[in-house]
Structures are given as structure tokens and as C-alpha cells.
Amino acid sequence: MKQQAKPFVKWAGGKAQILDEIRAKYPTDFGGRVNKYAEPFVGGGAVLFDVLNRFDLSAVYISDVNRELITTYKTARDSVDTLISILDEIEREYLPSDDDIRKKIYYAKRERFNHLKAKNDETPEVAALFVFLNRTCFNGLYRVNAKGGYNVPQGSYKNPCICDEDNLRAVSEKLRGVEIVHGDYKLARDFIDERTFAYFDPPYRPLTATASFTTYAPDGFGDKEQTDLARFIDEMSERGAWVVASNSDPKNTDENDDFFDKLYAKHAVLRIEANRAINSVGNGRGRVSELLIARA
Ligand SMILES: C[S@@+](CC[C@H](N)C(=O)[O-])C[C@H]1O[C@@H](n2cnc3c(N)ncnc32)[C@H](O)[C@@H]1O
């Protein structure tokens, strides 16, 4: 049996651990009458790859505002050999080196990535650097400074997997024919119809003013954006699409905060448990409730 494709980047808010609960909300006739899939906030794509591994679909659409992430998806789809050969070269240089040399390599690659990023470069080189930094940086974070420069420090992994050739090939095959778009979620409007399952995993609403969950990309995603998204989801649902969305549960820190219960009044708002690093809840990691918004 061929290898299943799995996410090729670690991403904040990754959905791997709550996949079973999300699967339970897939359309009952998925792969049949519902034969299109859209994931407008794709990130690491845990749900995307689950869907691609399990169903044969007539059309698939993904997008994200992170240009370099989208360049990496496109490169994995269209130029996987080049991506693998650059990553393989970087891996051969990085892994045998001692800590001092590794540090020099990491920061030199980060600088090169930022140089290319500033020019909106979309070549396989920027994609390979994106994967390298994701695999070797602190906690697989993606964070940029005010000028848009990626500024995550080096992580301390002893033996990071930089070039996962088998998975990249499986990913490339699964992405064949997938429409990959750099831009806002609203660009999915023309794609989504009554035959579409659309999964929305936006930046989570911060649980407190200090928990900054909304900084994967320069554009903030505040309460106004959450409200606009809810109206967009209503619109897609009214046109017959099968919609599912995730978000944080404000009731973790304020049991009277029913922001999402009101916003998604036309849908079922389910509470599920996840294990997350959330600073405002106790200290460090803990089990917190998250929201899954699905058909009523
Ligand atoms: C919670 S993460 C998605 C996590 C993903 N489901 C996973 O399993 O890894 C949210 C993503 O939305 C993207 N994003 C933020 N604002 C956006 C917008 N207006 N339109 C599309 N994507 C956006 C971010 O770059 C980020 O990758």
C-alpha cells in the first residue's frame, strides 16, 4: 500500500489531535453527492490530508494568507523533485554539523529566507527554506516582526527530519489537481456550492487580551473579522454547502462569554476537549475546551 500523505509542516493550532471529532462531522454522503472540498485557512492541512487520503473528489480548493506557506504547497504539487533535492542538500549540510555550525547555518538560512520573502519570491528555494526553518526552529512556530521578517529562533532538536522524501512524494501526488490560492478566505466564494464540504479553521480568538494567538501572519484576526467570517459561513451554508468550523471556547476563561454561541446561532456549537499550550489557562499545557461549529 502506498504511503498516506500527512502534513509536511508543523503548524500552530494543528488539528491532528481532534481529527476524530472533526471526522464525525464530515458530510454523511461525502465522496458521493458531496464531492468537492474547500479549506480556506489551510495552515498545516491536517484535515485536508485526511480528506485527500480517504475520498476521491471532483475538485479541491485550499487557501491561506501566508504567501510562503502557499508557495510551499504549490512547489510540493508542481516541483517535488526540485524541493526534495534542495532539502536533501540542506539536510546533508546541517545534520552532521556541530552545534556552533548548525547555529550559523540556521541563521544564514533565515536571513536568506527573509531576503527572498521581502521580494515576494515564489521559487522552490523559498519553499525549501520554509520547510527547513519549520523543522529546525523553536517549536515549529511561524512568527514575523513588524517589518514582516520571520524571527523565530533556532530550536534544539537533535535529529530533525528535514527532507522526508517519501511523505513529500505522497503529498505531491495527493495535491495533483488541487486549486491552491494565496489570499483571503473570501476568495473561496465562487468555488463553494451545494456539493462542497467546507472546513474553516481561522486564527483562534484569543482567550484573554494577552494570549496572542492571532499572529501567524501580519494581519490580525480580531472580533470584527470573526463576525465577518461567521456571516460568510452563514452565506455558504444557505447556498447548501456543508460547513464545519473550529475556534477557541471563550468559556475556558469567562463562563459568561457567549460570543460564538450568539455568532453561530444558526449552527450547532459543540464543545470538545483538546490538549493545548495556553498560557492563560493554568500554567503551560492543559486540557481546554474548543468549539466545533457544525450543522444544526
Ligand atoms: C488555525 S490556523 C489553521 C491550522 C490548520 N487547520 C492545521 O491543522 O494546521 C489559521 C490559518 O489561517 C491563516 N489566515 C489568517 N487570516 C486569513 C485570512 N483572512 N484568509 C485566509 N487565511 C488566513 C493563517 O495564516 C493560518 O495558517
The ligand as a Tripos MOL2 file, in Angstrom:
@<TRIPOS>MOLECULE
LIG
   27    29     1     0     0
SMALL
NO_CHARGES

@<TRIPOS>ATOM
      1 C1         -5.5970   27.9500   12.9550 C.3       1 LIG1
      2 S1         -4.5290   28.1050   11.5740 S.3       1 LIG1
      3 C2         -5.0110   26.6920   10.6640 C.3       1 LIG1
      4 C3         -4.4470   25.4150   11.2680 C.3       1 LIG1
      5 C4         -4.6610   24.1890   10.3600 C.3       1 LIG1
      6 N1         -6.0460   23.7910   10.3470 N.3       1 LIG1
      7 C5         -3.8140   22.9980   10.7630 C.2       1 LIG1
      8 O1         -4.3270   21.8980   11.0240 O.co2     1 LIG1
      9 O2         -2.5770   23.1650   10.8040 O.co2     1 LIG1
     10 C6         -5.1570   29.5100   10.7130 C.3       1 LIG1
     11 C7         -4.5360   29.8350    9.3580 C.3       1 LIG1
     12 O3         -5.2900   30.9060    8.7670 O.3       1 LIG1
     13 C8         -4.4300   31.7590    8.0180 C.3       1 LIG1
     14 N2         -5.1420   33.0380    7.8420 N.ar      1 LIG1
     15 C9         -5.2100   34.1110    8.6700 C.ar      1 LIG1
     16 N3         -6.0490   35.0530    8.1670 N.ar      1 LIG1
     17 C10        -6.5330   34.5640    6.9930 C.ar      1 LIG1
     18 C11        -7.4640   35.0500    6.0080 C.ar      1 LIG1
     19 N4         -8.0470   36.2400    6.1340 N.pl3     1 LIG1
     20 N5         -7.7490   34.2610    4.9370 N.ar      1 LIG1
     21 C12        -7.1430   33.0490    4.7870 C.ar      1 LIG1
     22 N6         -6.2470   32.5270    5.6910 N.ar      1 LIG1
     23 C13        -5.9560   33.2730    6.7670 C.ar      1 LIG1
     24 C14        -3.1430   31.7760    8.8270 C.3       1 LIG1
     25 O4         -2.0300   32.0990    8.0110 O.3       1 LIG1
     26 C15        -3.0970   30.3290    9.3870 C.3       1 LIG1
     27 O5         -2.3290   29.4900    8.5590 O.3       1 LIG1
@<TRIPOS>BOND
     1     1     2 1
     2     2     3 1
     3     2    10 1
     4     3     4 1
     5     4     5 1
     6     5     6 1
     7     5     7 1
     8     7     8 2
     9     7     9 1
    10    10    11 1
    11    11    12 1
    12    11    26 1
    13    12    13 1
    14    13    14 1
    15    13    24 1
    16    14    15 ar
    17    14    23 ar
    18    15    16 ar
    19    16    17 ar
    20    17    18 ar
    21    17    23 ar
    22    18    19 1
    23    18    20 ar
    24    20    21 ar
    25    21    22 ar
    26    22    23 ar
    27    24    25 1
    28    24    26 1
    29    26    27 1
@<TRIPOS>SUBSTRUCTURE
     1 LIG1         1 GROUP 0 **** ****
